[in-house]
Amino acid sequence: MHATGLLCAAERSRRAAARAAEEEAAAATARAWRDVRRALTGERGLWAAPGGGPEPHWRLDSLEDPSRRHALAYTSHMCTLI
């Protein structure tokens, strides 16, 4: 009888540890999806909410590399449209 009680306690402990690990993994997955959603639908995301503010205008940095590429783009608050 005593051995059965020890096995049951060990099984309960194992299941509790497995449940805790599963809950921790689910929480980590939820955090990862939240971060992805925030990155995609945030202010500067690919699918930002329309009407969230004025449409940003982008300008290229004036510095070029040897291949005449502009490395940086930044928002311009004083952009005039031609």
N, C-alpha and C positions, 0 to 999 in steps of 0.2 A: 504494500500500500504506500509505503513511504517513497519508493522509487517512482510510482505513478504520480504522486504529488510533485516530486521534483521535475519530472518530465513536463507536467502541465505548467508549472511555473516557468520552466525554460521556454516552452512554446509560447506562453503569454508574453514573455520578455522579447522573444524573437519577433513576434507579430507586432508588438509595440514599436520596436526599432524599425521594422520594415515600413510601418505606417508613418512614422516620423520622417523617414527618408523619402517616402513618396510625397508627403505633404511639402517637404522642403524642395523637392524637385518641381512640384507643381507651382510653388511660389516663385521659384527662379524662372520658370517658363513664363509665368504671368508677367513678371517684371520685364523679361526680354521682349515680349509682345507689346507691352505698354511703351517701352522705349522705341521700338520700331514704329508703332503707330504715331507716337509723338514726333519722331523724326520725319515721317512722311506727311503728316497733316498739320504740323506746326507752322509757325509764321513763315519760315523759309523752306518748308518742305515741298515736295513735288505736287502734292494734292492739298495745298493750303486752302482754307475756306475762302470762297470769294467774298468780297466786301469786307474783308478784315482790316482794311486800311487802304491807303493809296498804293497803286501799283508801283513797285520799285523800278527805278531805271538804273541800269548797270553801265558802268564805264570801265574801260581797260586802263590798267596802270600804264604810265608812259614809258616805263623801262622795258627794254627788249633784251632777249638773249641773242647769241650769235646767229641763230636761225630766224631772227626777227619775229619771235613769238612773244606775246605778252603773257606773263606768268600769273598776274593777279587781276581779278575783277572786284570792284567794290560798288556799293550803292552810291548814287549821286543824288543829293537832295535838291540840287539846282540844275536839273537837266532841262534843256530846251529841245522840244521836238521839232524836227525840220519837216 
